Amino acid sequence: MPQRRGFHTLDKDLGRITYAESAQRHAFRPVLRLGFAVLLLLAGLFLLIWFGGASTPNVVLAAGLLVAGWLGLAIGSNDVANSLGPAVGAGAIGLLPGLVLVALAEIAGASLAGGAVTERLARGILDVGALTGGGAAPLVMLSALVGAAVWITTASGAGMPVSTSHSIVGGIAGSGLAALGAGAIDWPSLALITSTWVITPLASALLAAAVVIFLRLKVLDVPDRAAAALFWLPPLVGLTAGLFAAYLALLARDHIDRVMILPSGLAAALAGGLMMRVMVRTELAASGGEPSSKRLFRPPLLVAVTIMGFAHGANDVGNIAGPLTVILAGRLEIGAALVPVTVLLVGAVAIALGTLLFGRRLVVMVGSGITRLNASRAFCVAVATAATVLTASAFGLPVSTTHVAVGGVFGVGFAREWLDRRGDHDRSPLPAAETRRRMLIRRSHVATIMAAWLVTVPLTALIGSGCYLMIRWIAGT
């Protein structure tokens, strides 16, 4: 009787994340060089104000668009492997179609669901209305963008993975403090955002664990896997598609009759379930009735990748569109209370271009050379991540997609280990040295997440406040 494998799945997946982060830093180099070039251009623009007497509002607008564009490219290139890497590695979709699919999903997510996060970053952290006269509000948001760009460029150059969402939040808080003092900061809103950075990885872990336990008990660990897959996977994908369609209908409630929200979800659930049934039958026929989990979960993984791309666009576009909305409102005299669709589209296109232009190298390394997760575990993580990020986006809360995905990996790993222990009560305990090694591996990833938001926010706040004071001094106002 072959020996059962040890409890190594979680550590293997965490190790793959570590490798993926190394690949990320390597593949990010072209965008990093572009970031240093952007910072040099910014220095030139500020010198135009100082020596050339250039119009400060025009320079602020140009600098804001420049930095926002680079941040969009960085977001699109850096995070695409979270969703697309496992799908490409599992053969669910080709590289170029996958990049196009994710880019389109990000544009759709940013345009349709990015308004809440954008509004929170534009007006929910800082009382922009108190910044009157001298174009102070655009300067504050430009300082936040520059502070985030400086920190992301510096940290990435040093090999430290950081979050754009954390950087922008810290930059806005810091530049707002420098401009108006502590009284202008909405501290309850800021506390809500930062607490969400802890809650969302835990929520993703719980949801991913629930999905993997369901799949293991109902599909993967049953005598007739083919029949179980044909019975359970279509309704599972149908439920996912139906909930997503209902979410989209809820977003469009101002343009469609609210009575149509439930029928839209039911119709999408039925269509998704029927399509999934056809695809599962196709995979069963191609494998001779004995499919591997990799083949079975190709179609559901593709659905999850699309929804995850939508969720990423919905949440991360606010990092660009939030500050940019205030900058444009100050220069073009448009209302900052309502997020212009054009600003969301600008941010969405920047993220999509980052995915298309710079995402290929990273996806190849993560998806083919260092396949981070197998298809079934990637599906669980993608569904949990997308659901968690979309929920946060609906409440206007900026979160780190990568950290939420890591939380999903933890949930999947611990759930699988619990299932293994539940099915093998006679397993001998691990050696003490091996137990300590695994604890160190897991603690290191928790420490990385905690350090990212504990360090990033105060540092970007400091850089943002310094940028605001420097720009005000250069402008002589």
DRENDO-1510 file (C-alpha; in Angstrom, 1 decimal, always signed):
<recs>
REC; n; res; u; v; w
REC; 1; MET; +0.0; +0.0; +0.0 .
REC; 2; PRO; +1.6; +3.3; -1.0 .
REC; 3; GLN; +2.4; +5.7; +1.7 .
REC; 4; ARG; +0.1; +8.7; +2.1 .
REC; 5; ARG; +1.6; +12.1; +1.5 .
REC; 6; GLY; +2.4; +14.3; +4.5 .
REC; 7; PHE; +0.8; +17.5; +5.3 .
REC; 8; HIS; +2.8; +19.6; +2.9 .
REC; 9; THR; +0.2; +21.2; +0.6 .
REC; 10; LEU; +0.0; +24.5; +2.4 .
REC; 11; ASP; +3.8; +24.9; +2.7 .
REC; 12; LYS; +4.2; +24.0; -0.9 .
REC; 13; ASP; +1.7; +26.6; -2.0 .
REC; 14; LEU; +3.2; +29.2; +0.3 .
REC; 15; GLY; +6.6; +28.3; -1.2 .
REC; 16; ARG; +5.2; +28.8; -4.7 .
REC; 17; ILE; +4.0; +32.3; -3.6 .
REC; 18; THR; +7.5; +33.1; -2.4 .
REC; 19; TYR; +8.8; +32.0; -5.8 .
REC; 20; ALA; +6.1; +34.0; -7.5 .
REC; 21; GLU; +7.1; +37.1; -5.6 .
REC; 22; SER; +10.7; +36.6; -6.8 .
REC; 23; ALA; +9.4; +36.3; -10.3 .
REC; 24; GLN; +7.2; +39.3; -9.8 .
REC; 25; ARG; +10.2; +41.5; -8.8 .
REC; 26; HIS; +12.2; +40.2; -11.9 .
REC; 27; ALA; +9.3; +40.7; -14.3 .
REC; 28; PHE; +8.5; +44.2; -12.8 .
REC; 29; ARG; +11.9; +45.6; -13.8 .
REC; 30; PRO; +10.7; +47.3; -17.1 .
REC; 31; VAL; +7.9; +49.0; -15.1 .
REC; 32; LEU; +10.3; +49.9; -12.3 .
REC; 33; ARG; +12.7; +51.6; -14.8 .
REC; 34; LEU; +9.7; +53.5; -16.1 .
REC; 35; GLY; +8.9; +54.5; -12.5 .
REC; 36; PHE; +12.3; +56.1; -12.1 .
REC; 37; ALA; +11.9; +57.9; -15.4 .
REC; 38; VAL; +8.5; +59.2; -14.1 .
REC; 39; LEU; +10.1; +60.5; -11.0 .
REC; 40; LEU; +12.8; +62.3; -13.0 .
REC; 41; LEU; +10.0; +63.9; -15.2 .
REC; 42; LEU; +8.2; +65.0; -12.0 .
REC; 43; ALA; +11.4; +66.7; -10.8 .
REC; 44; GLY; +11.6; +68.5; -14.2 .
REC; 45; LEU; +8.0; +69.7; -13.9 .
REC; 46; PHE; +8.6; +71.1; -10.5 .
REC; 47; LEU; +11.7; +72.9; -11.7 .
REC; 48; LEU; +9.6; +74.5; -14.3 .
REC; 49; ILE; +7.5; +76.0; -11.6 .
REC; 50; TRP; +10.5; +77.2; -9.6 .
REC; 51; PHE; +12.7; +78.6; -12.4 .
REC; 52; GLY; +10.4; +79.1; -15.3 .
REC; 53; GLY; +7.3; +80.5; -13.7 .
REC; 54; ALA; +5.1; +77.8; -15.2 .
REC; 55; SER; +1.4; +77.8; -14.3 .
REC; 56; THR; +1.1; +75.7; -11.1 .
REC; 57; PRO; -2.4; +74.3; -11.9 .
REC; 58; ASN; -1.2; +73.1; -15.3 .
REC; 59; VAL; +1.9; +71.5; -13.8 .
REC; 60; VAL; -0.2; +69.8; -11.1 .
REC; 61; LEU; -2.6; +68.5; -13.7 .
REC; 62; ALA; +0.2; +67.2; -15.9 .
REC; 63; ALA; +2.1; +65.7; -13.0 .
REC; 64; GLY; -1.1; +64.0; -11.7 .
REC; 65; LEU; -1.9; +62.4; -15.0 .
REC; 66; LEU; +1.7; +61.3; -15.4 .
REC; 67; VAL; +1.9; +59.6; -11.9 .
REC; 68; ALA; -1.6; +58.2; -12.2 .
REC; 69; GLY; -0.7; +56.6; -15.6 .
REC; 70; TRP; +2.4; +55.0; -14.2 .
REC; 71; LEU; +0.6; +53.7; -11.1 .
REC; 72; GLY; -2.1; +52.1; -13.4 .
REC; 73; LEU; +0.6; +50.4; -15.5 .
REC; 74; ALA; +2.3; +49.1; -12.3 .
REC; 75; ILE; -1.0; +47.8; -10.9 .
REC; 76; GLY; -2.0; +46.1; -14.1 .
REC; 77; SER; +1.4; +44.5; -14.6 .
REC; 78; ASN; +2.0; +43.5; -11.0 .
REC; 79; ASP; -1.3; +41.8; -10.1 .
REC; 80; VAL; -2.3; +40.0; -13.3 .
REC; 81; ALA; -0.5; +36.8; -12.2 .
REC; 82; ASN; -2.8; +36.5; -9.2 .
REC; 83; SER; -5.7; +35.6; -11.4 .
REC; 84; LEU; -4.2; +34.5; -14.7 .
REC; 85; GLY; -1.1; +32.6; -13.7 .
REC; 86; PRO; -2.8; +29.4; -12.5 .
REC; 87; ALA; -5.3; +29.4; -15.4 .
REC; 88; VAL; -2.5; +29.6; -18.0 .
REC; 89; GLY; -0.5; +27.0; -16.0 .
REC; 90; ALA; -3.5; +24.6; -16.0 .
REC; 91; GLY; -4.1; +25.1; -19.7 .
REC; 92; ALA; -7.5; +26.6; -19.2 .
REC; 93; ILE; -6.7; +29.5; -21.6 .
REC; 94; GLY; -3.8; +30.6; -23.7 .
REC; 95; LEU; -1.5; +33.5; -22.7 .
REC; 96; LEU; -2.6; +36.2; -25.2 .
REC; 97; PRO; -6.4; +35.4; -24.9 .
REC; 98; GLY; -6.0; +35.3; -21.2 .
REC; 99; LEU; -4.3; +38.7; -21.1 .
REC; 100; VAL; -7.0; +40.2; -23.3 .
REC; 101; LEU; -9.8; +38.6; -21.2 .
REC; 102; VAL; -8.4; +39.9; -17.9 .
REC; 103; ALA; -7.7; +43.4; -19.4 .
REC; 104; LEU; -11.4; +43.6; -20.6 .
REC; 105; ALA; -12.6; +42.3; -17.2 .
REC; 106; GLU; -10.6; +44.9; -15.4 .
REC; 107; ILE; -12.0; +47.7; -17.6 .
REC; 108; ALA; -15.5; +46.4; -17.0 .
REC; 109; GLY; -14.9; +46.2; -13.2 .
REC; 110; ALA; -13.3; +49.6; -13.0 .
REC; 111; SER; -16.0; +51.3; -15.1 .
REC; 112; LEU; -19.0; +49.6; -13.6 .
REC; 113; ALA; -18.0; +49.0; -9.9 .
REC; 114; GLY; -15.1; +51.3; -9.3 .
REC; 115; GLY; -17.0; +54.4; -8.2 .
REC; 116; ALA; -17.5; +53.5; -4.5 .
REC; 117; VAL; -13.7; +52.9; -3.8 .
REC; 118; THR; -12.9; +56.0; -5.8 .
REC; 119; GLU; -15.3; +58.1; -3.9 .
REC; 120; ARG; -14.0; +56.8; -0.6 .
REC; 121; LEU; -10.4; +57.8; -1.5 .
REC; 122; ALA; -11.4; +61.1; -3.0 .
REC; 123; ARG; -13.6; +62.3; -0.2 .
REC; 124; GLY; -13.9; +59.7; +2.6 .
REC; 125; ILE; -10.4; +60.0; +4.2 .
REC; 126; LEU; -9.9; +63.8; +3.9 .
REC; 127; ASP; -12.4; +66.7; +4.1 .
REC; 128; VAL; -11.6; +68.0; +0.7 .
REC; 129; GLY; -14.2; +70.8; +1.1 .
REC; 130; ALA; -12.0; +72.4; +3.8 .
REC; 131; LEU; -9.2; +72.8; +1.3 .
REC; 132; THR; -10.2; +76.1; -0.3 .
REC; 133; GLY; -8.1; +78.7; -2.1 .
REC; 134; GLY; -4.7; +78.3; -3.9 .
REC; 135; GLY; -5.6; +74.9; -5.4 .
REC; 136; ALA; -4.8; +73.1; -2.1 .
REC; 137; ALA; -7.0; +70.1; -2.7 .
REC; 138; PRO; -5.3; +69.1; -6.0 .
REC; 139; LEU; -1.9; +69.7; -4.4 .
REC; 140; VAL; -2.8; +67.3; -1.6 .
REC; 141; MET; -3.9; +64.6; -3.9 .
REC; 142; LEU; -0.9; +65.1; -6.2 .
REC; 143; SER; +1.3; +64.8; -3.1 .
REC; 144; ALA; -0.4; +61.5; -2.2 .
REC; 145; LEU; +0.1; +60.1; -5.7 .
REC; 146; VAL; +3.8; +61.2; -5.7 .
REC; 147; GLY; +4.3; +59.8; -2.2 .
REC; 148; ALA; +2.8; +56.4; -3.3 .
REC; 149; ALA; +4.9; +56.4; -6.5 .
REC; 150; VAL; +8.1; +57.2; -4.6 .
REC; 151; TRP; +7.5; +54.5; -2.0 .
REC; 152; ILE; +6.4; +51.8; -4.6 .
REC; 153; THR; +9.4; +52.5; -6.8 .
REC; 154; THR; +11.8; +52.5; -3.9 .
REC; 155; ALA; +10.4; +49.4; -2.2 .
REC; 156; SER; +10.1; +47.5; -5.5 .
REC; 157; GLY; +13.7; +48.4; -6.4 .
REC; 158; ALA; +14.7; +47.0; -3.0 .
REC; 159; GLY; +12.8; +43.8; -3.6 .
REC; 160; MET; +10.0; +44.6; -1.0 .
REC; 161; PRO; +6.4; +43.7; -2.1 .
REC; 162; VAL; +4.1; +46.6; -1.2 .
REC; 163; SER; +0.5; +47.4; -1.8 .
REC; 164; THR; -0.7; +50.3; -4.0 .
REC; 165; SER; -3.9; +50.6; -1.9 .
REC; 166; HIS; -2.0; +50.9; +1.3 .
REC; 167; SER; +0.4; +53.4; -0.3 .
REC; 168; ILE; -2.4; +55.7; -1.6 .
REC; 169; VAL; -4.3; +55.6; +1.7 .
REC; 170; GLY; -1.1; +56.6; +3.6 .
REC; 171; GLY; -0.2; +59.3; +1.1 .
REC; 172; ILE; -3.7; +60.9; +1.3 .
REC; 173; ALA; -3.6; +60.9; +5.1 .
REC; 174; GLY; -0.1; +62.3; +5.3 .
REC; 175; SER; -0.6; +65.1; +2.8 .
REC; 176; GLY; -3.9; +65.9; +4.4 .
REC; 177; LEU; -2.3; +66.2; +7.8 .
REC; 178; ALA; +0.4; +68.5; +6.4 .
REC; 179; ALA; -2.3; +70.7; +4.8 .
REC; 180; LEU; -4.9; +70.9; +7.4 .
REC; 181; GLY; -3.8; +69.1; +10.5 .
REC; 182; ALA; -5.4; +66.1; +12.3 .
REC; 183; GLY; -8.8; +67.6; +12.4 .
REC; 184; ALA; -9.3; +67.2; +8.7 .
REC; 185; ILE; -8.8; +63.5; +8.7 .
REC; 186; ASP; -11.9; +61.2; +9.0 .
REC; 187; TRP; -10.3; +58.9; +11.6 .
REC; 188; PRO; -13.2; +56.5; +11.8 .
REC; 189; SER; -13.2; +56.0; +8.0 .
REC; 190; LEU; -9.4; +55.5; +8.1 .
REC; 191; ALA; -9.7; +53.0; +11.0 .
REC; 192; LEU; -12.4; +51.1; +9.0 .
REC; 193; ILE; -10.2; +50.9; +6.0 .
REC; 194; THR; -7.2; +49.6; +7.9 .
REC; 195; SER; -9.2; +47.1; +9.9 .
REC; 196; THR; -10.5; +45.8; +6.6 .
REC; 197; TRP; -6.9; +44.9; +5.6 .
REC; 198; VAL; -7.0; +42.4; +8.5 .
REC; 199; ILE; -10.5; +41.2; +8.1 .
REC; 200; THR; -10.5; +40.5; +4.3 .
REC; 201; PRO; -7.7; +37.9; +4.3 .
REC; 202; LEU; -9.5; +36.1; +7.1 .
REC; 203; ALA; -12.8; +36.2; +5.3 .
REC; 204; SER; -11.1; +34.9; +2.1 .
REC; 205; ALA; -9.5; +32.1; +4.1 .
REC; 206; LEU; -12.8; +31.0; +5.6 .
REC; 207; LEU; -14.6; +31.1; +2.2 .
REC; 208; ALA; -11.8; +29.3; +0.4 .
REC; 209; ALA; -11.8; +26.7; +3.1 .
REC; 210; ALA; -15.5; +26.1; +2.8 .
REC; 211; VAL; -15.3; +25.7; -1.0 .
REC; 212; VAL; -12.4; +23.3; -0.9 .
REC; 213; ILE; -14.0; +21.2; +1.9 .
REC; 214; PHE; -17.2; +21.0; -0.3 .
REC; 215; LEU; -15.2; +20.0; -3.4 .
REC; 216; ARG; -13.1; +17.4; -1.6 .
REC; 217; LEU; -16.1; +15.7; +0.0 .
REC; 218; LYS; -18.4; +15.9; -3.0 .
REC; 219; VAL; -16.2; +15.8; -6.1 .
REC; 220; LEU; -12.5; +15.0; -5.6 .
REC; 221; ASP; -12.5; +12.2; -3.0 .
REC; 222; VAL; -15.4; +10.1; -4.2 .
REC; 223; PRO; -15.3; +6.7; -6.0 .
REC; 224; ASP; -16.9; +8.0; -9.2 .
REC; 225; ARG; -15.3; +11.4; -9.7 .
REC; 226; ALA; -16.7; +11.8; -13.2 .
REC; 227; ALA; -20.4; +11.4; -12.1 .
REC; 228; ALA; -19.8; +13.6; -9.1 .
REC; 229; ALA; -18.2; +16.4; -11.3 .
REC; 230; LEU; -21.1; +16.2; -13.7 .
REC; 231; PHE; -23.6; +16.5; -10.8 .
REC; 232; TRP; -22.0; +19.2; -8.6 .
REC; 233; LEU; -19.8; +21.4; -10.8 .
REC; 234; PRO; -22.6; +22.8; -13.1 .
REC; 235; PRO; -24.7; +24.1; -10.2 .
REC; 236; LEU; -21.6; +25.4; -8.4 .
REC; 237; VAL; -20.5; +27.4; -11.4 .
REC; 238; GLY; -24.2; +28.4; -12.1 .
REC; 239; LEU; -24.5; +29.7; -8.5 .
REC; 240; THR; -21.3; +31.7; -9.0 .
REC; 241; ALA; -22.4; +33.2; -12.3 .
REC; 242; GLY; -25.9; +33.9; -10.9 .
REC; 243; LEU; -24.6; +35.8; -7.9 .
REC; 244; PHE; -22.2; +37.8; -10.1 .
REC; 245; ALA; -25.0; +38.7; -12.5 .
REC; 246; ALA; -27.2; +39.8; -9.6 .
REC; 247; TYR; -24.3; +41.9; -8.4 .
REC; 248; LEU; -24.0; +43.5; -11.8 .
REC; 249; ALA; -27.8; +44.1; -11.9 .
REC; 250; LEU; -27.6; +45.7; -8.5 .
REC; 251; LEU; -24.9; +48.1; -9.7 .
REC; 252; ALA; -27.2; +49.1; -12.6 .
REC; 253; ARG; -30.3; +49.5; -10.3 .
REC; 254; ASP; -30.6; +53.2; -11.3 .
REC; 255; HIS; -30.9; +52.3; -15.0 .
REC; 256; ILE; -33.0; +49.1; -14.8 .
REC; 257; ASP; -36.1; +48.1; -12.9 .
REC; 258; ARG; -35.1; +46.6; -9.5 .
REC; 259; VAL; -37.6; +43.8; -10.1 .
REC; 260; MET; -35.2; +42.5; -12.7 .
REC; 261; ILE; -32.3; +41.9; -10.3 .
REC; 262; LEU; -33.4; +38.5; -9.2 .
REC; 263; PRO; -34.5; +37.2; -12.6 .
REC; 264; SER; -31.2; +38.4; -14.0 .
REC; 265; GLY; -29.3; +36.3; -11.4 .
REC; 266; LEU; -31.5; +33.3; -12.0 .
REC; 267; ALA; -31.1; +33.5; -15.8 .
REC; 268; ALA; -27.3; +33.7; -15.5 .
REC; 269; ALA; -27.3; +30.9; -13.0 .
REC; 270; LEU; -29.2; +28.6; -15.4 .
REC; 271; ALA; -27.1; +29.6; -18.4 .
REC; 272; GLY; -23.9; +29.2; -16.5 .
REC; 273; GLY; -24.9; +25.8; -15.2 .
REC; 274; LEU; -25.9; +24.5; -18.6 .
REC; 275; MET; -22.7; +25.7; -20.2 .
REC; 276; MET; -20.6; +24.2; -17.5 .
REC; 277; ARG; -22.4; +20.9; -17.9 .
REC; 278; VAL; -21.5; +20.9; -21.6 .
REC; 279; MET; -17.9; +21.7; -20.8 .
REC; 280; VAL; -17.6; +19.0; -18.2 .
REC; 281; ARG; -19.0; +16.5; -20.6 .
REC; 282; THR; -16.4; +17.6; -23.1 .
REC; 283; GLU; -13.6; +17.2; -20.6 .
REC; 284; LEU; -14.9; +13.7; -19.6 .
REC; 285; ALA; -15.0; +12.6; -23.2 .
REC; 286; ALA; -11.5; +13.9; -23.9 .
REC; 287; SER; -10.1; +12.0; -20.8 .
REC; 288; GLY; -11.9; +8.8; -21.4 .
REC; 289; GLY; -14.2; +9.1; -18.4 .
REC; 290; GLU; -11.3; +9.4; -15.9 .
REC; 291; PRO; -10.5; +13.1; -15.7 .
REC; 292; SER; -7.8; +14.6; -13.6 .
REC; 293; SER; -8.7; +17.5; -11.3 .
REC; 294; LYS; -6.7; +19.7; -13.6 .
REC; 295; ARG; -8.9; +18.9; -16.6 .
REC; 296; LEU; -12.1; +19.1; -14.6 .
REC; 297; PHE; -11.4; +22.5; -13.1 .
REC; 298; ARG; -10.3; +24.2; -16.3 .
REC; 299; PRO; -13.8; +25.6; -17.2 .
REC; 300; PRO; -14.6; +26.8; -13.6 .
REC; 301; LEU; -11.2; +28.3; -13.3 .
REC; 302; LEU; -11.8; +30.4; -16.4 .
REC; 303; VAL; -15.0; +31.7; -14.9 .
REC; 304; ALA; -13.3; +32.5; -11.6 .
REC; 305; VAL; -10.4; +34.3; -13.5 .
REC; 306; THR; -12.9; +36.5; -15.3 .
REC; 307; ILE; -14.7; +37.5; -12.1 .
REC; 308; MET; -11.4; +38.0; -10.3 .
REC; 309; GLY; -10.2; +40.4; -13.0 .
REC; 310; PHE; -13.5; +42.3; -12.7 .
REC; 311; ALA; -13.0; +42.5; -8.9 .
REC; 312; HIS; -9.4; +43.7; -9.3 .
REC; 313; GLY; -10.4; +46.5; -11.6 .
REC; 314; ALA; -13.3; +47.5; -9.4 .
REC; 315; ASN; -11.1; +47.9; -6.3 .
REC; 316; ASP; -7.8; +49.0; -7.6 .
REC; 317; VAL; -9.0; +51.7; -10.0 .
REC; 318; GLY; -9.8; +53.9; -7.0 .
REC; 319; ASN; -6.1; +54.1; -6.3 .
REC; 320; ILE; -5.8; +56.1; -9.5 .
REC; 321; ALA; -9.2; +57.6; -10.0 .
REC; 322; GLY; -9.7; +58.8; -6.4 .
REC; 323; PRO; -6.9; +61.4; -6.3 .
REC; 324; LEU; -7.2; +62.1; -10.0 .
REC; 325; THR; -10.9; +63.1; -9.5 .
REC; 326; VAL; -9.9; +65.8; -7.0 .
REC; 327; ILE; -7.1; +67.0; -9.3 .
REC; 328; LEU; -9.3; +67.3; -12.3 .
REC; 329; ALA; -12.1; +68.9; -10.2 .
REC; 330; GLY; -9.7; +71.7; -9.2 .
REC; 331; ARG; -8.4; +72.3; -12.7 .
REC; 332; LEU; -11.4; +71.7; -14.9 .
REC; 333; GLU; -14.0; +73.0; -12.4 .
REC; 334; ILE; -16.1; +69.8; -12.4 .
REC; 335; GLY; -17.9; +68.4; -9.4 .
REC; 336; ALA; -15.8; +66.1; -7.2 .
REC; 337; ALA; -18.9; +64.8; -5.4 .
REC; 338; LEU; -19.7; +62.6; -8.3 .
REC; 339; VAL; -17.0; +60.4; -9.8 .
REC; 340; PRO; -16.8; +61.2; -13.6 .
REC; 341; VAL; -17.0; +58.0; -15.7 .
REC; 342; THR; -14.2; +59.4; -17.8 .
REC; 343; VAL; -11.8; +59.3; -14.8 .
REC; 344; LEU; -12.8; +55.7; -14.1 .
REC; 345; LEU; -12.1; +54.8; -17.8 .
REC; 346; VAL; -8.7; +56.5; -17.7 .
REC; 347; GLY; -7.7; +54.5; -14.7 .
REC; 348; ALA; -9.2; +51.3; -16.2 .
REC; 349; VAL; -7.3; +51.7; -19.5 .
REC; 350; ALA; -4.0; +52.4; -17.6 .
REC; 351; ILE; -4.5; +49.2; -15.6 .
REC; 352; ALA; -5.5; +47.2; -18.8 .
REC; 353; LEU; -2.4; +48.5; -20.6 .
REC; 354; GLY; -0.2; +47.4; -17.8 .
REC; 355; THR; -1.7; +44.0; -18.0 .
REC; 356; LEU; -1.3; +43.7; -21.8 .
REC; 357; LEU; +2.1; +45.4; -22.2 .
REC; 358; PHE; +3.9; +44.1; -19.1 .
REC; 359; GLY; +1.9; +41.2; -17.7 .
REC; 360; ARG; +3.1; +38.6; -20.3 .
REC; 361; ARG; +6.5; +38.0; -18.7 .
REC; 362; LEU; +5.2; +37.5; -15.2 .
REC; 363; VAL; +2.3; +35.2; -16.2 .
REC; 364; VAL; +4.7; +33.0; -18.2 .
REC; 365; MET; +7.0; +32.7; -15.2 .
REC; 366; VAL; +4.3; +32.2; -12.6 .
REC; 367; GLY; +1.8; +30.2; -14.7 .
REC; 368; SER; +4.2; +27.9; -16.6 .
REC; 369; GLY; +7.6; +27.9; -14.9 .
REC; 370; ILE; +6.4; +28.2; -11.3 .
REC; 371; THR; +2.7; +27.0; -11.4 .
REC; 372; ARG; +1.6; +28.5; -8.1 .
REC; 373; LEU; -1.5; +26.4; -7.5 .
REC; 374; ASN; -3.1; +23.4; -9.1 .
REC; 375; ALA; -6.4; +24.0; -10.9 .
REC; 376; SER; -8.8; +23.0; -8.1 .
REC; 377; ARG; -7.0; +24.9; -5.4 .
REC; 378; ALA; -6.6; +27.9; -7.7 .
REC; 379; PHE; -10.4; +27.9; -8.3 .
REC; 380; CYS; -11.1; +27.9; -4.6 .
REC; 381; VAL; -8.7; +30.8; -4.0 .
REC; 382; ALA; -9.9; +32.8; -7.0 .
REC; 383; VAL; -13.6; +32.5; -6.0 .
REC; 384; ALA; -12.9; +33.4; -2.4 .
REC; 385; THR; -10.7; +36.3; -3.5 .
REC; 386; ALA; -13.1; +37.7; -6.0 .
REC; 387; ALA; -16.1; +37.5; -3.6 .
REC; 388; THR; -14.1; +39.2; -0.8 .
REC; 389; VAL; -12.7; +42.0; -3.0 .
REC; 390; LEU; -16.1; +42.6; -4.6 .
REC; 391; THR; -17.8; +42.9; -1.2 .
REC; 392; ALA; -15.1; +45.3; -0.1 .
REC; 393; SER; -15.5; +47.3; -3.3 .
REC; 394; ALA; -19.3; +47.5; -2.8 .
REC; 395; PHE; -18.6; +49.3; +0.6 .
REC; 396; GLY; -16.0; +51.5; -1.0 .
REC; 397; LEU; -13.1; +49.9; +0.9 .
REC; 398; PRO; -9.7; +49.7; -0.8 .
REC; 399; VAL; -7.9; +46.3; -0.1 .
REC; 400; SER; -4.9; +44.4; -1.3 .
REC; 401; THR; -5.9; +41.7; -3.8 .
REC; 402; THR; -2.7; +39.9; -3.2 .
REC; 403; HIS; -3.1; +39.8; +0.5 .
REC; 404; VAL; -6.7; +38.6; +0.1 .
REC; 405; ALA; -5.4; +35.8; -2.2 .
REC; 406; VAL; -2.8; +34.8; +0.3 .
REC; 407; GLY; -5.5; +34.5; +2.9 .
REC; 408; GLY; -7.4; +32.2; +0.5 .
REC; 409; VAL; -4.2; +30.1; +0.2 .
REC; 410; PHE; -4.0; +29.7; +3.9 .
REC; 411; GLY; -7.7; +28.8; +4.1 .
REC; 412; VAL; -7.3; +26.1; +1.4 .
REC; 413; GLY; -4.2; +24.7; +3.0 .
REC; 414; PHE; -5.5; +24.4; +6.5 .
REC; 415; ALA; -8.8; +22.9; +5.2 .
REC; 416; ARG; -7.0; +20.3; +3.3 .
REC; 417; GLU; -4.8; +19.4; +6.3 .
REC; 418; TRP; -7.9; +19.1; +8.4 .
REC; 419; LEU; -9.5; +16.8; +5.9 .
REC; 420; ASP; -6.4; +14.7; +5.8 .
REC; 421; ARG; -6.3; +14.4; +9.5 .
REC; 422; ARG; -10.0; +13.6; +9.6 .
REC; 423; GLY; -9.5; +10.8; +7.2 .
REC; 424; ASP; -6.3; +9.3; +8.7 .
REC; 425; HIS; -6.5; +9.1; +12.5 .
REC; 426; ASP; -3.6; +6.8; +12.7 .
REC; 427; ARG; -1.0; +9.1; +11.2 .
REC; 428; SER; +2.0; +9.5; +13.3 .
REC; 429; PRO; +2.9; +13.1; +14.5 .
REC; 430; LEU; +5.4; +15.1; +12.6 .
REC; 431; PRO; +9.0; +15.4; +14.0 .
REC; 432; ALA; +9.5; +18.5; +16.1 .
REC; 433; ALA; +12.0; +20.0; +13.7 .
REC; 434; GLU; +9.6; +19.6; +10.7 .
REC; 435; THR; +6.8; +21.2; +12.8 .
REC; 436; ARG; +9.0; +24.2; +13.6 .
REC; 437; ARG; +10.0; +24.6; +10.0 .
REC; 438; ARG; +6.4; +24.7; +8.8 .
REC; 439; MET; +5.5; +27.2; +11.5 .
REC; 440; LEU; +8.3; +29.4; +10.4 .
REC; 441; ILE; +7.2; +29.3; +6.8 .
REC; 442; ARG; +3.6; +30.2; +7.7 .
REC; 443; ARG; +4.6; +32.9; +10.1 .
REC; 444; SER; +6.8; +34.5; +7.5 .
REC; 445; HIS; +3.9; +35.1; +5.2 .
REC; 446; VAL; +1.7; +36.4; +8.0 .
REC; 447; ALA; +4.6; +38.7; +9.0 .
REC; 448; THR; +4.9; +39.9; +5.4 .
REC; 449; ILE; +1.3; +40.9; +5.2 .
REC; 450; MET; +1.3; +42.6; +8.6 .
REC; 451; ALA; +4.5; +44.5; +7.9 .
REC; 452; ALA; +3.2; +45.6; +4.5 .
REC; 453; TRP; +0.4; +47.6; +6.0 .
REC; 454; LEU; +2.1; +48.5; +9.3 .
REC; 455; VAL; +5.1; +50.0; +7.5 .
REC; 456; THR; +3.6; +51.3; +4.3 .
REC; 457; VAL; +1.0; +53.6; +5.7 .
REC; 458; PRO; +3.2; +55.6; +8.1 .
REC; 459; LEU; +6.0; +55.8; +5.5 .
REC; 460; THR; +3.8; +56.9; +2.7 .
REC; 461; ALA; +2.1; +59.3; +5.0 .
REC; 462; LEU; +5.5; +60.8; +5.9 .
REC; 463; ILE; +6.5; +61.0; +2.2 .
REC; 464; GLY; +3.1; +62.4; +1.2 .
REC; 465; SER; +3.3; +65.2; +3.8 .
REC; 466; GLY; +6.9; +65.9; +2.8 .
REC; 467; CYS; +5.9; +66.1; -0.9 .
REC; 468; TYR; +3.0; +68.5; -0.1 .
REC; 469; LEU; +5.3; +70.9; +1.9 .
REC; 470; MET; +8.0; +70.7; -0.8 .
REC; 471; ILE; +5.5; +71.5; -3.6 .
REC; 472; ARG; +4.0; +74.4; -1.7 .
REC; 473; TRP; +7.4; +75.8; -1.1 .
REC; 474; ILE; +8.4; +75.4; -4.7 .
REC; 475; ALA; +5.1; +77.0; -5.8 .
REC; 476; GLY; +5.7; +79.8; -3.3 .
REC; 477; THR; +2.1; +79.6; -2.0 .
</recs>
